[in-house]
Amino acid sequence: MRDESLAPEPDRPPPTPRPARRRLPQRRATKTLAIAGGALAIVVALALVAVFTITNTDWGRERVRRFLVGQIQKEATGGRVHVGRITGNLLEGMTAHDLVITDSAGAPFIAVDSLRAGYALRSLWRRQIDLDDVFLYGPTVVLDKQPGGEWNWKRIFPGDTLPAPEDTTPGFGDFLRMTDVTVLDGHFVARSPWRPSSSLRGAQRDSAVRSVLAGGSRLMVVRVPGGFQKVVELRALDARMPLVQLADPAYAVRRIDVTSMTTRAFPFRPPAAEITNLRGTFSFTGDSLWWRGVAVEMPGSAVTGDGMYVLENGDMWVRARARPLQHADFRWLYPRLPSRGGGPLDLDLTWKGATQTYRVRNADLRLDRQRVQGSIALELDKDVTIQGSALRFANLDTRTIEQVVGGLDIPRRGTLDGRARLRGTQAKMQVDANVAFHDAGGTGTSRVAMIGEVGYVDRGRTWILRARNLRTRLLPLRLELAQAFAPSLPLGGTLTGDAVVNGATNTGLAVRGALTHREAGNVSRVSGRA
């Protein structure tokens, strides 16, 4: 019988036979792959060994040192670059010893005892300097601008580290970032041109120059070829900085984030400002540095504020809030401050050329039983000018006033209570005050309310007191106090009443008013002019 299931279907053609494949024996294929893999592994291993051997021997590190110096020297066409030696595992990072960059004359710009940093090779392949876990020991940075010249860093690196907008070719220096940076025992110096106030001429100008060079000004000014320079220093600087962004084509400004910093700052002549901690963010360009919300701690003070420093000319402004403030911490700003006491205040500081302006607001300062509250604005140029004040004081000792106000010699000892609004110079002061003076010699208390213009000139052993439309109310005035200013006054006792005073004690005082004089039980009343 025929089996129909084995017969081909009538509508399908029979399958076309395929030629048999030629196969390698299984063992031969495995052996071939093993040989190829082994050869590749040997090549990779030899390459790694070669790289490791080259980069981790003195010979290899010396080649890297020469390459590093060459790359920096390409950018520093106006200076000289030196690196003493390179150590470390160069596949992951390195330590550069004795790194020095100077200008063409050998004047210092950067000097670092040692710099340790980690990096990723892929960043270097993209010509980006992106360093991590950076440690700088003993770095010194000197920013120097001679009168009429350019900053040293501009002369050393003539091309800006930020590329021009049309430059699309990346290069070393176009991207320079450091993260997790530690600085130990750093030193920073900024030297900028200085000249005396433009309002001074001839002998006055020469006198101002001699005074500032001799230490008559808080500014640290030195003579250099072609003029003078103002010097600002930070010494013994230790810092931790999570980010130091020195160049990035995506940003027009540089940035430094500081989480902790200690230093001895010398913005003026000694004494130093002792900074026990500083934290905040600083932004800068080629000509200025500014900050917002920076917090500064000193031995007895805590200050927060904003500010800007102009590298080009040394001008500066600061807006600060101290809660609290200790006088001793700010003797760097004004050495005549007491070494004890303090309190809260807000301070605005502006340096512009040779003119310095200080504005104190919301002050509540105490020293033992003495207390001063309110605000005052001072301008220091060729004279000391009070631009305005609104002060209240209690138990304010004349010795404290003499200490704070240089050159002042108050002829009577005692304490003051009251209030005062002042504007002007010591020779010509607008006054609105009500003051009680408690004489330490036991003569009692004098109280005087006054409004008008008053001033004094110190002529050696003699004071000249001047007044113009000075309306006074004596409540009373003890004439022993008046005799300190006018020794020839023949009267003692007290004066009570109202008067308008004009003139000067060396030429004569014109008085108009109604006064009552009491002395040794005798009473005299007089009204009119004298």
Buried (B, 14 or more C-beta within 10 A) or exposed (E): EEEEEEEEEEEEEEEEEEEEEEEEEEEEEEEEEEEEEEEEEEEEEEEEEEBBEBBBEEEBBEBBBEEBBEBBBEBBEBBBBEBEEBBBEBEEBBBBBEBBBBBEEEBBBBBBBBBBBBBBEEBEEEBBBBBBBBBBBBBBBBBBBBBEEEBBBBBBBEBEBBBEEEEEEEBBBBBBBBBBBBBBBBBBBBBBBBBBBEEBEEEEBEBBBEBBEEEEBBBBBEEBEEEBBBBBBBBBBEBBBEBBBBBBBEEEEBBBBBEBBBBBBBBBBEBBBBBBBBBBBBBBEBEBBBBEEBEBBBEBBBBBBBBBBBBEBBBBBBBBBBEBBBBBBBBBBBEEBBEEBBBBBBBBBBBBBBBBBBBBBBBBBBBEEBBBBBBBBBBBBBEEBBBBBBBBBBBBBBEBBBBBEEEEEEEBEBBBBBBBBBBBEBEBBBBBBBBBBBBEEEBEBBBBBBBBBBBBBEEEEEBBBBBBEBBBBBBBBBBBBBBBBBEEEEEBBBBBBBBBBBBBBBEEBEBBBEBBBBEEEEEEEEEEEE
